[in-house]
Amino acid sequence: MAEKSSATLLNRVFFGPWGLRSGWRLLVFNAIFLLFSLAVTWIARRIYGPSEPEWTVQIFLVARIASLLIALLSVWAMAKIERRSFAQYGFSRQGAFGKPFWEGALWGILSVSAAVFLISLWGGYSIRGIALQGGEIFLFTILWALAFCIASVFEELVFRGYELFTLATGIRFWPAAVILSAVFGFYLHYVMKPNETWVDGLSVSLIALFLCLTVRRTGNLWFAIGWHFAFNFGALFLFGFPNMGNKGLPVPKHFFEAMIQGPQWLTGGPMGAEASLFIFPVILVLLPAFHFRFKGARFPSIQKK
């Protein structure tokens, strides 16, 4: 009798209505992801040396392709274990680089443009000209767009895809969204990156929460991927803001030759436009605007085992 009770308790610790409990699934996923990442990091350090190289479009593109492949392999492994499809994690063929993606991209470029416009009104940003010449305009626009798109697919697949779906099966959607958004903004940006500020941590957390809302209302990741891609493309390539991932420098071969000057609260400093206080009014408009544009929950569609 005692043995049967112990077995039942052990079964409850590891298994729930949806199979293996969400916490264990997240642990397995992150372990797989970490192992792949360590292997790729070891190879990269053998090629580039121990120090983190400054971004070029080639380095950034190769690194993000590697990150996306790691994410795809990790999610694929979990999909096999859980007997689910990628679509159940929000990464569906429906809407792939179609209308949801491009509508998200439109919202993303308008969002970053609004933030930059507000910064420029206070004298923090002014355009001097175009930094590229001739064929460079086409070449680097395409390469940076591709690189930022791949980076966005990677981040959304992991954070608003597999991890959000999985945690939601355990604690419901919005508690999962709040926790993962805080991890994404405060831990991965504010804590893990040097010289970050609470403004950047808070703004990234709120943006992540907005992206969770887009997944909830559209039913998949494609609006979020489009928004994320266009915001980063606009901030880093088009407007030439710096980023701490590139040691607080703008990416090379960006589009506008611009003057960014003023206090950190205005321009975001080395962290870029997302760390400016003017990002908050943009977010405050985004949330209700999206709420009225898309109504009704469509994700996640969680089925018990």
C-alpha positions in Angstrom: 0.0 0.0 0.0 2.8 2.4 0.9 4.7 1.5 -2.3 1.5 2.3 -4.3 1.1 5.6 -2.5 4.7 6.6 -3.2 4.4 5.7 -6.8 1.2 7.8 -7.1 2.9 10.7 -5.4 6.0 10.4 -7.7 3.7 10.2 -10.7 1.9 13.5 -9.6 5.3 15.2 -9.2 6.3 14.5 -12.8 3.0 14.2 -14.7 -0.2 16.2 -14.9 -3.2 16.5 -17.3 -0.9 17.5 -20.2 1.7 14.8 -19.7 5.1 15.7 -18.2 4.6 18.8 -16.1 5.5 22.2 -17.6 8.4 22.8 -15.2 10.2 19.6 -16.1 9.6 20.2 -19.8 11.1 23.7 -19.6 14.1 22.2 -17.7 14.6 19.6 -20.4 14.2 22.2 -23.2 16.7 24.6 -21.6 19.2 21.8 -21.0 19.0 20.7 -24.7 19.3 24.4 -25.8 22.3 25.0 -23.4 24.1 21.9 -24.6 23.8 22.9 -28.3 24.7 26.5 -27.4 27.9 25.5 -25.5 29.0 23.4 -28.5 28.4 26.3 -30.9 30.1 28.8 -28.6 33.2 26.5 -28.3 33.4 26.4 -32.1 33.0 30.2 -32.4 35.7 30.8 -29.9 38.1 28.5 -31.8 37.4 30.7 -34.9 37.1 34.2 -33.4 39.1 33.9 -30.2 37.8 34.3 -26.6 36.7 37.9 -26.8 33.3 38.8 -28.2 33.8 40.4 -31.7 32.1 43.6 -32.7 29.2 43.1 -35.0 29.6 43.0 -38.8 26.7 42.0 -40.9 28.5 38.7 -41.7 29.2 37.9 -38.0 25.7 38.9 -36.9 24.1 36.9 -39.7 26.1 33.7 -39.0 25.6 34.0 -35.3 21.8 34.4 -35.6 21.6 31.5 -38.1 23.4 29.3 -35.6 21.0 30.5 -32.8 17.9 29.8 -34.9 19.2 26.3 -35.8 19.8 25.6 -32.1 16.3 26.8 -31.3 14.7 24.7 -34.1 16.5 21.6 -33.1 15.6 22.1 -29.4 11.9 22.7 -30.1 11.9 19.8 -32.6 13.3 17.5 -29.9 10.6 18.6 -27.4 7.9 18.3 -30.1 9.0 14.7 -30.6 9.0 14.0 -26.8 5.6 15.7 -26.3 4.1 14.4 -29.6 3.1 17.9 -30.6 3.5 20.0 -33.8 5.4 23.3 -34.1 2.0 24.9 -34.8 0.9 24.2 -31.2 3.7 26.3 -30.0 2.5 29.2 -32.3 5.1 28.5 -35.1 2.5 27.7 -37.8 2.7 27.6 -41.5 -0.5 29.7 -41.5 0.6 33.4 -41.7 4.3 32.5 -42.3 5.7 35.7 -43.8 2.2 36.6 -45.0 -0.2 39.2 -43.9 0.2 38.9 -40.1 4.0 39.2 -40.5 3.8 42.3 -42.7 1.2 43.9 -40.5 3.4 43.3 -37.5 6.3 44.8 -39.4 4.3 47.9 -40.2 3.4 48.3 -36.5 7.0 47.7 -35.6 8.5 50.3 -38.0 5.8 52.8 -36.9 6.6 52.1 -33.2 10.3 52.8 -33.5 9.7 55.8 -35.9 7.4 57.3 -33.3 10.0 56.9 -30.5 12.7 58.4 -32.7 10.4 61.3 -33.7 9.8 62.1 -30.0 13.5 61.9 -29.3 14.2 64.3 -32.2 11.6 66.8 -31.0 13.7 67.2 -27.9 16.9 67.6 -29.9 18.3 64.1 -29.3 18.4 62.9 -32.9 18.9 64.5 -36.2 19.7 63.1 -39.7 22.7 64.4 -41.5 22.4 62.3 -44.7 22.7 58.7 -45.9 25.7 56.7 -44.7 25.7 54.3 -47.6 26.6 54.8 -51.2 25.5 53.3 -54.5 25.1 49.5 -54.4 25.8 49.4 -50.7 22.2 50.7 -50.1 20.6 47.6 -51.6 23.2 45.1 -50.4 23.3 46.1 -46.7 19.5 46.8 -46.6 18.9 43.2 -47.7 21.6 41.6 -45.5 20.6 43.5 -42.3 17.0 42.8 -43.0 17.7 39.1 -43.3 19.8 39.1 -40.2 17.3 40.9 -38.0 14.5 38.7 -39.4 16.3 35.5 -38.5 17.1 37.0 -35.0 13.4 37.7 -34.5 12.3 34.3 -35.6 14.8 32.8 -33.1 13.8 34.9 -30.1 10.0 34.6 -30.7 10.2 30.9 -31.3 11.9 30.4 -27.9 10.3 33.0 -25.7 6.8 33.6 -27.1 6.6 30.2 -28.7 7.8 27.0 -26.9 8.4 28.5 -23.5 5.2 30.6 -23.3 3.0 27.6 -24.5 4.7 25.2 -22.1 4.6 27.5 -19.0 1.0 28.4 -19.8 0.0 24.7 -19.6 1.1 24.8 -15.9 0.1 28.2 -14.6 -2.2 29.7 -17.3 -1.3 32.1 -20.1 -1.1 35.5 -18.4 0.9 34.5 -15.4 3.3 32.7 -17.8 3.5 35.8 -20.0 4.3 38.1 -17.1 7.0 35.8 -15.7 8.7 35.2 -19.1 8.5 38.9 -20.0 10.2 39.8 -16.8 12.9 37.2 -17.4 13.4 38.4 -21.0 13.6 42.1 -20.0 15.1 42.3 -16.5 17.2 39.1 -16.3 18.5 38.7 -19.9 18.9 42.4 -20.5 19.3 44.3 -17.2 21.1 41.6 -15.2 23.0 39.6 -17.8 24.2 42.6 -20.0 26.8 45.0 -18.6 25.9 48.7 -18.1 22.2 48.2 -18.6 19.7 50.4 -16.8 16.3 49.7 -15.2 14.7 51.8 -18.0 15.9 49.3 -20.6 14.9 46.3 -18.4 11.4 47.7 -17.9 10.9 48.8 -21.5 12.0 45.4 -22.9 9.8 43.6 -20.4 6.8 45.7 -21.4 7.5 45.1 -25.1 7.8 41.4 -24.4 4.4 41.5 -22.7 3.0 43.3 -25.7 4.4 40.6 -28.0 2.7 38.0 -25.7 -0.6 39.8 -26.3 -0.1 39.6 -30.0 0.4 35.9 -29.8 -2.6 35.5 -27.6 -4.9 37.5 -30.0 -3.6 36.4 -33.4 -3.0 32.7 -32.5 0.5 32.4 -33.7 4.0 34.1 -33.7 4.0 35.8 -37.0 2.7 39.2 -36.0 5.2 39.2 -33.1 8.1 38.2 -35.4 7.2 40.9 -37.9 7.0 43.6 -35.2 10.3 42.5 -33.5 12.1 42.4 -36.9 10.9 45.8 -38.0 11.6 47.5 -34.7 15.2 46.2 -34.5 15.7 46.9 -38.2 14.5 50.4 -37.8 16.3 51.2 -34.6 19.7 49.7 -35.5 20.0 49.7 -39.3 17.7 52.5 -40.5 18.1 55.1 -37.7 21.6 54.0 -36.6 21.1 53.7 -32.8 23.7 51.8 -30.8 23.1 48.6 -28.9 24.9 47.0 -25.9 25.1 43.7 -27.8 27.5 45.5 -30.0 29.5 47.1 -27.1 27.3 50.2 -27.1 28.1 51.0 -30.8 25.9 51.4 -33.9 26.0 48.5 -36.3 28.4 49.1 -39.2 26.9 50.0 -42.6 23.7 51.4 -41.2 21.4 53.6 -43.4 21.2 57.2 -42.0 24.2 59.2 -40.9 22.7 60.8 -37.8 23.7 62.8 -34.8 22.6 61.3 -31.5 23.2 63.6 -28.6 21.8 64.5 -25.2 21.2 62.8 -21.8 20.7 59.0 -21.5 17.1 59.4 -20.5 16.4 61.1 -23.8 18.5 59.0 -26.3 18.9 55.7 -24.4 22.6 56.2 -24.5 24.6 53.1 -25.6 21.6 50.9 -25.1 19.7 52.6 -27.9 16.2 53.9 -28.5 14.5 51.1 -26.5 16.1 52.6 -23.3 14.8 56.1 -23.9 12.0 57.3 -21.7 10.1 58.1 -24.9 9.6 54.4 -25.5 7.0 54.3 -22.8 4.4 56.5 -24.4 4.8 54.5 -27.5 4.1 51.3 -25.6 1.1 52.9 -23.9 -0.4 53.6 -27.3 0.6 50.1 -28.7 -1.3 48.1 -26.0 -4.8 49.6 -26.4 -4.4 50.0 -30.1 -3.7 46.3 -30.5 -6.4 45.4 -28.1 -9.0 47.1 -30.3 -7.5 45.9 -33.5 -7.5 42.2 -32.5 -10.2 40.9 -30.2 -10.7 37.4 -28.7 -8.1 34.9 -27.5 -6.8 32.4 -30.1 -3.7 30.9 -28.4 -2.7 28.6 -26.9 -4.9 25.8 -27.9 -4.0 23.4 -25.1 -5.1 19.8 -25.4 -4.8 17.3 -22.6 -2.9 14.1 -23.2 
